[in-house]
Amino acid sequence: MNLQALFKPKTMAVIGVSTTNERHPANVIYNKNHHRYPVETLAVNPRGGSLKGDPIFPAISDIPKQIELAVIAARADYVPDILQDCIKSGVKAAIVVSGGFSEVGRLDLRDRMVAMAREAHFPFVGPNCLGIYSPGYVDSFFLPAERMIKPDEGNVAFVSQSGGILVDQMIKFADEGVGLSKAVSIGNKDVVNELNLLHFLARDRETKVIAFYVEGFEKDEGREFVLAAEKCPKPVLVLKSGKSSAGKRAVSSHTASLAGDYQNFSAALAQHEGVIEVLNELELVSFCESLSLYQTPINGNIGVVTGSGGHGALAVDACSAQGLSVPELGEETKKEIEKHLSSSVKTIASIHNPVDLTGSAIDDDFVSTVQALFTMPEIECVIALLLPYLPGITMDLGSRLSNVSRQAGKPLIAYVPHVDKYRMLIEGFELNGIPVSPSIEGAVLMATALKRIKPW
C-alpha cells in the first residue's frame, strides 16, 4: 500500500464543498489548501457551479486531470459511492473526514468501503477523522486556519486516533519547540491503520521519532504493531487510553475501537525494545522533544546543576522516581568545580550532586561547573536548572552552555520557566539543538527518554 500521495500530492480534490455555507468542513479544507499550499486543489459537489470564480465539478470523474488525493467531507450515506468513483478515476489515495459509520453502528457502510478499497489496494485514512497535516504540502483538518497553532517543521511524526488529542499535542509541541514532520488523525482507521503508518514512517527521511495515541486495536493488530515497532530503526512512543473500564467504554463510543486489556498491552510494550510507553501528555511531549535532538542511549547517570537548592532537591526526587541515578561527585571533580567558581559563591556553593551554585551565581559559574561535570566518565547527561531572575544570570547563558555540551559530546537538558521575558535565553538553547523544559519534571523526563531508547 503506497501512502506517499497522502502526504505529498500534486493534485487534490475536496468533495462536498458548499456554495452557501463557507463554514462547511469541506469549504474550510478547500480554502486552506487552495490558498495556502502548493498542491493544486479542486472543488467537487454534485450540483456543480462555481466557488469564488473557481469551477465546482459534479464528480471527481468530471475533472479533466489526474487527481492524486481526494478529501471526502460528504454525508456518510454518499461516501461509498464517492469512494468507488475515486477508485475508478485513478485517484491514488483518499481521506474520509466524514463521520457516521461504525462509531454509530453503520457497519454496512464501513464494510462496503473496506471491501472495495482492499480489492483495489486503495489507501484511505478515516473515516471520522481530521486526516493529515503534512507541513508545506497539505492540511485536511477542517479547522479554520486562523485558529490553528502549528509547530515548526521538524522530525517528529504523530499519529492519533483522536483528532482532538492530535490538535492539542500540536499546540503543546509548538509551545515546547518540538518540530513536526507529519501529523495524522486516523479516526476509525478502517483501512490505513497504525501498522501501515509505522511501516511508512520508518522509511520516511523527514521523520526521526514516531509517536502514537492509541485507543484500541482489532484482534491481533496490537501484537503485530508491537513486533513491527521493535524492528523499527527509530524510537516509537505510544500513549494508550482505555486503561480503566470507563475509559474502555469511552473508546468504543468514540472510534468503535476495541480497547483490549491495558495491562497485557503495557506488559507487551515493556518486553520489546524500541517501543516506549508514555503514561501521559507531559511524558509524550518531553520524550518527543528529547529524542528529536538526542538518540544516544544512556544508563541513567545524571549530573544536576542549579541556582536553587530547592530546585535541585526536586530534580533529585524526580530522577529517583524515574530510575535515574544522581551519583556523588569525586573529590577531584569537587576541587575542579570549586577552583573555577567566582569569589562571590566559592565559599557558599554546595558542591555535591546536585551542585547548588546559589542565587549569587553568575554565567561563568554555570559554564565551568557544567564543563567539570561533563569530564566525569560516570556522568552521561547534565540537567541545568536555570532561574533567569537571578541577578548574575544573563540571556547569553543558553548559547554558552550549548557550546559546552557540543564540545563534550554529551547531552545537556535545561529547565527554564517559559515566559516571553526569558525568550532570548531559551532560544540560546533551542537554536543550538538543546531541549528546554518549562518544568523540572519535564526536564527529568527528557533525560529518562534517553534511558528508555534501545541502542542501535
Salt bridges, closest charged atoms under 4 A:
GLU22 OE1 - LYS52 NZ 3.55
GLU40 OE2 - LYS65 NZ 2.65
ASP54 OD2 - HIS34 NE2 2.96
GLU68 OE2 - LYS92 NZ 3.67
ASP77 OD2 - ARG75 NH2 3.99
ASP77 OD1 - ARG106 NH1 3.16
ASP81 OD1 - ARG112 NH2 3.05
ASP108 OD2 - ARG106 NH2 2.93
ASP111 OD1 - ARG110 NH2 3.05
ASP139 OD2 - LYS32 NZ 2.90
ASP139 OD2 - LYS150 NZ 3.29
GLU194 OE1 - LYS189 NZ 2.87
ASP204 OD2 - LYS182 NZ 2.93
GLU206 OE2 - LYS8 NZ 2.45
GLU206 OE1 - LYS182 NZ 2.70
GLU215 OE2 - HIS254 ND1 2.69
GLU221 OE1 - LYS189 NZ 3.61
GLU230 OE1 - HIS272 ND1 3.02
GLU281 OE2 - LYS172 NZ 3.89
GLU328 OE2 - LYS334 NZ 3.36
GLU328 OE2 - HIS352 ND1 3.60
GLU331 OE2 - LYS334 NZ 3.69
GLU336 OE1 - LYS339 NZ 3.39
GLU336 OE2 - HIS340 NE2 2.93
ASP364 OD1 - ARG400 NH2 2.87
GLU427 OE2 - ARG423 NE 3.53
GLU430 OE1 - ARG423 NH2 2.51
